[in-house]
């Protein structure tokens, strides 16, 4: 079963019912329902009414809750800022590389589910890519079939909650970043530590600071947020209808 983490503007889905679960990292609100006739789990990362800003999100609790709910692969949906000047807002993106060098959660702690010295199963994640190739392929095919073929490139996690300065965006462009948001770096790392195949489906809603000569108009940003939600809802339905076995985990965790 694929679990979906949803972001800004995507807090619920018709027919889905909320439940609160708890694990060693905290409480999490999941939404359970059916998409394409198949059981589906959603996790709105910001909570009802966008309660959680990026640095308030309990990523460890979220990913462990999905694992314990029976999810065997994770697709994160995120509205994103566009860093690559050759890409335009208003369409979907797929991540095939990650720029998240500080590897920190919003509270400054190390981004890992291995929190205790000596705990059974602790170890080191060895990831050729944090984004599952097979799962990316399914998403790409589903989006292309809907006439929304995605661009694929490098995603950067920036901590927030503030947006980046122009100099920071120039630095990200210099290392090859194509798009960014403030939520998906920890999700990618933690999902892989839990051996959950992971993919990031982004949707460009505006240009990052300084990429375009003129800032993206607020009206365009609002329209793109609505288009993003529609795109993600359609993607969830298409992946559910397509069915098939869940892609296998492609990386390795060296455990002690």
C-alpha positions as CSV (number, residue, x, y, z in Angstrom):
1,X,0.0,0.0,0.0
2,X,1.3,3.4,-1.0
3,X,1.0,6.2,1.6
4,X,0.9,9.8,0.6
5,X,2.2,12.8,2.5
6,X,0.4,16.0,1.4
7,X,1.4,19.6,1.8
8,X,0.2,23.2,1.6
9,X,-3.4,23.5,0.4
10,X,-4.0,19.7,0.6
11,X,-5.4,18.9,4.1
12,X,-8.2,16.4,3.3
13,X,-9.9,14.3,0.6
14,X,-13.6,13.4,0.1
15,X,-14.5,10.2,1.8
16,X,-11.4,9.9,4.0
17,X,-11.7,9.7,7.7
18,X,-9.2,10.9,10.3
19,X,-7.7,8.9,13.0
20,X,-5.0,9.7,15.6
21,X,-2.2,7.2,16.2
22,X,0.8,7.4,18.5
23,X,4.3,6.0,18.4
24,X,7.5,6.6,20.3
25,X,8.0,10.0,18.5
26,X,4.6,11.4,19.1
27,X,1.0,11.6,17.9
28,X,0.0,11.7,14.2
29,X,-3.2,12.3,12.4
30,X,-3.8,10.0,9.5
31,X,-6.6,10.0,6.9
32,X,-7.8,6.6,5.8
33,X,-10.1,6.0,2.8
34,X,-10.2,4.5,-0.7
35,X,-8.7,5.7,-4.0
36,X,-9.3,3.8,-7.2
37,X,-11.0,1.1,-5.1
38,X,-7.9,0.4,-3.0
39,X,-7.3,1.3,0.7
40,X,-5.2,4.4,0.9
41,X,-3.5,6.4,3.7
42,X,-2.9,10.1,3.6
43,X,-0.9,12.2,6.0
44,X,-1.3,16.0,5.7
45,X,2.1,17.1,7.0
46,X,0.9,20.6,8.1
47,X,-2.2,19.4,9.9
48,X,-5.7,20.8,9.8
49,X,-5.7,24.5,8.9
50,X,-2.0,24.4,8.3
51,X,-1.3,24.2,12.0
52,X,2.3,23.2,11.6
53,X,4.9,25.4,9.9
54,X,7.8,23.5,8.4
55,X,9.9,23.6,11.6
56,X,6.9,22.3,13.7
57,X,6.4,19.1,11.7
58,X,7.3,15.9,13.6
59,X,8.8,14.1,10.6
60,X,10.0,11.1,12.7
61,X,6.5,10.5,14.1
62,X,5.0,10.9,10.6
63,X,7.2,8.4,8.8
64,X,7.0,5.8,11.6
65,X,3.2,6.2,11.7
66,X,3.0,5.4,8.0
67,X,5.2,2.3,8.4
68,X,3.1,1.1,11.4
69,X,-0.1,1.7,9.4
70,X,1.0,-0.9,6.9
71,X,2.3,1.5,4.2
72,X,5.1,-0.1,2.1
73,X,6.0,2.9,0.0
74,X,5.7,6.6,0.4
75,X,4.9,9.4,-2.2
76,X,5.4,12.9,-0.9
77,X,3.4,15.7,-2.6
78,X,4.9,19.2,-2.2
79,X,4.3,22.6,-3.7
80,X,7.7,23.9,-4.6
81,X,9.7,27.0,-5.6
82,X,11.5,26.8,-9.0
83,X,15.2,27.4,-8.9
84,X,16.1,26.3,-12.5
85,X,15.5,29.3,-14.7
86,X,14.7,27.0,-17.6
87,X,11.7,25.5,-15.7
88,X,8.4,27.3,-15.5
89,X,6.0,27.2,-12.5
90,X,2.6,25.6,-13.1
91,X,3.6,22.0,-13.7
92,X,4.8,18.8,-11.9
93,X,8.3,17.8,-11.0
94,X,10.0,14.6,-9.9
95,X,13.1,14.4,-7.8
96,X,16.0,12.2,-8.7
97,X,18.7,13.8,-6.5
98,X,18.7,15.4,-3.0
99,X,20.6,18.5,-1.7
100,X,20.2,18.4,2.1
101,X,23.7,18.6,3.5
102,X,23.0,19.7,7.1
103,X,20.7,16.6,7.7
104,X,18.9,18.4,10.5
105,X,15.3,18.4,11.6
106,X,13.4,21.7,12.3
107,X,14.5,21.7,16.0
108,X,18.2,21.3,15.0
109,X,18.5,17.6,16.0
110,X,20.0,15.1,13.6
111,X,17.6,13.7,11.0
112,X,17.5,10.0,11.9
113,X,15.2,7.4,13.5
114,X,18.3,6.0,15.2
115,X,18.0,8.2,18.3
116,X,19.4,6.0,21.0
117,X,22.9,4.6,21.4
118,X,22.8,0.9,21.5
119,X,19.2,0.5,20.2
120,X,18.6,-2.7,18.2
121,X,18.6,-2.1,14.5
122,X,20.6,1.2,14.6
123,X,22.8,1.7,11.6
124,X,23.9,3.7,8.6
125,X,21.8,4.4,5.5
126,X,23.7,3.8,2.2
127,X,21.6,5.4,-0.5
128,X,22.6,5.5,-4.2
129,X,19.5,7.7,-4.5
130,X,17.0,8.8,-1.9
131,X,14.3,8.5,-4.6
132,X,13.1,5.1,-5.7
133,X,13.6,4.6,-9.5
134,X,10.7,2.2,-9.9
135,X,8.3,4.4,-8.0
136,X,9.4,7.5,-9.9
137,X,8.7,5.5,-13.1
138,X,5.1,4.9,-12.1
139,X,4.6,8.5,-11.1
140,X,6.1,9.7,-14.4
141,X,3.8,7.4,-16.4
142,X,0.7,8.4,-14.5
143,X,1.4,12.1,-15.0
144,X,2.3,11.7,-18.6
145,X,-0.9,9.8,-19.3
146,X,-2.8,12.8,-17.8
147,X,-1.0,15.1,-20.2
148,X,1.2,16.4,-17.4
149,X,4.6,14.9,-18.0
150,X,7.0,16.0,-15.3
151,X,10.4,17.6,-15.4
152,X,13.0,15.6,-13.4
153,X,15.9,17.0,-11.4
154,X,17.6,17.8,-8.1
155,X,15.5,18.8,-5.1
156,X,16.8,20.9,-2.3
157,X,15.4,20.9,1.2
158,X,15.7,24.4,2.9
159,X,14.8,24.7,6.5
160,X,12.4,27.6,6.6
161,X,10.1,29.0,7.9
162,X,11.5,32.1,6.1
163,X,12.0,32.0,2.4
164,X,15.5,32.2,1.0
165,X,17.6,35.3,0.1
166,X,18.7,35.8,-3.5
167,X,22.3,34.9,-2.6
168,X,21.2,31.6,-1.1
169,X,19.2,30.8,-4.2
170,X,22.3,31.6,-6.4
171,X,24.3,29.2,-4.2
172,X,21.7,26.5,-4.7
173,X,21.7,27.0,-8.5
174,X,25.5,26.7,-8.5
175,X,25.3,23.2,-7.1
176,X,22.7,22.1,-9.6
177,X,19.4,22.4,-7.7
178,X,16.3,22.6,-9.8
179,X,13.5,23.1,-7.2
180,X,13.0,23.3,-3.5
181,X,10.7,23.3,-0.6
182,X,10.9,23.3,3.2
183,X,9.6,19.8,4.1
184,X,10.8,16.8,2.0
185,X,14.5,16.4,2.9
186,X,13.7,14.8,6.3
187,X,11.0,12.7,4.8
188,X,13.3,11.3,2.2
189,X,16.0,10.4,4.7
190,X,13.7,8.9,7.3
191,X,11.6,6.9,4.8
192,X,14.8,5.3,3.6
193,X,16.1,4.5,7.1
194,X,12.7,2.7,7.6
195,X,13.3,0.9,4.3
196,X,10.3,2.5,2.7
197,X,10.6,3.2,-1.1
198,X,10.2,6.9,-1.4
199,X,9.4,9.4,-4.2
200,X,8.8,13.1,-4.3
201,X,6.2,14.5,-6.6
202,X,6.5,18.3,-6.6
203,X,4.5,21.0,-8.3
204,X,6.1,24.4,-9.1
205,X,4.0,27.3,-7.8
206,X,6.4,30.2,-8.1
207,X,10.0,31.2,-8.9
208,X,12.4,31.2,-6.0
209,X,13.8,34.6,-5.0
210,X,15.8,36.2,-7.8
211,X,15.3,33.5,-10.4
212,X,13.0,35.6,-12.4
213,X,13.4,39.4,-13.0
214,X,9.9,39.9,-11.6
215,X,8.4,38.0,-8.6
216,X,5.6,35.5,-9.4
217,X,2.3,37.5,-9.0
218,X,0.2,36.5,-6.0
219,X,-2.7,35.6,-8.3
220,X,-0.6,33.2,-10.2
221,X,0.7,31.6,-7.0
222,X,-2.9,31.1,-5.8
223,X,-3.9,29.6,-9.1
224,X,-0.9,27.2,-9.1
225,X,-1.7,26.1,-5.5
226,X,-5.2,25.0,-6.7
227,X,-3.7,23.3,-9.8
228,X,-1.2,21.5,-7.6
229,X,-4.0,20.0,-5.4
230,X,-5.9,18.9,-8.4
231,X,-2.8,17.3,-9.9
232,X,-1.9,15.5,-6.7
233,X,-5.5,14.2,-6.3
234,X,-5.4,12.9,-9.8
235,X,-2.0,11.3,-9.3
236,X,-3.2,9.4,-6.2
237,X,-6.2,8.1,-8.1
238,X,-4.1,7.1,-11.1
239,X,-1.5,5.2,-9.0
240,X,-4.3,3.4,-7.1
241,X,-6.1,2.4,-10.3
242,X,-2.8,1.2,-11.9
243,X,-2.3,-1.2,-8.9
244,X,0.5,-3.7,-9.2
245,X,3.1,-4.7,-6.6
246,X,4.7,-2.0,-4.6
247,X,8.3,-1.3,-5.8
248,X,11.0,-2.8,-3.6
249,X,13.5,-0.9,-1.5
250,X,16.5,-0.1,-3.6
251,X,19.0,1.0,-1.0
252,X,20.7,-0.6,2.0
253,X,20.8,0.1,5.8
254,X,23.9,-1.4,7.5
255,X,22.6,-2.3,10.9
256,X,24.1,-3.3,14.2
